[in-house]
Amino acid sequence: MKKLVYAPQGTCSSLITIQVKDGIVKNIAFTDGCPGNTQGVASLAAGMRVSEVIRRLKGIKCADKPTSCPDQLARALESLEE
């Protein structure tokens, strides 16, 4: 199992902890951010292929910000694929 601790940029969330096994997202935990939204995103992404989470979440913006917690999660997952 791979574990990644990622410091997002430009969001209310200060940390994203991700566990991935065999290309499948097993667990995601956001530190800070909007609790309902980050818990919802984490719950929906659990059990999905990393590539599918990236495809669905990359580029999502939060209000007038150029990024969002879902977008930062996608970027974190991209770093695992490199």
C-alpha positions, 0 to 999 in steps of 0.5 A: 500500500502506498501512502502519500501526504500532500500539502495542497496549494491555494485551498482551505485544506492544509493536508491530504493523506491518501492510501492507494493499493494496486491503483485503487484509492483505499482511503483519503483524509483531508485536514481542514477545508469544508468538512462536508465537502471534503468528506464527501469527495473522500467517500466518493473516491474510495474504491475508484481507480486513481486514473478515474479520480484524476479524470473526474476531479482535475480542473474543478475550481472553488469560487474564484480560486484557480483550484479546489480541494478536489483538484488538489486531490487529483494533482496529488494522485497524479504525483503517484502515477509519475 
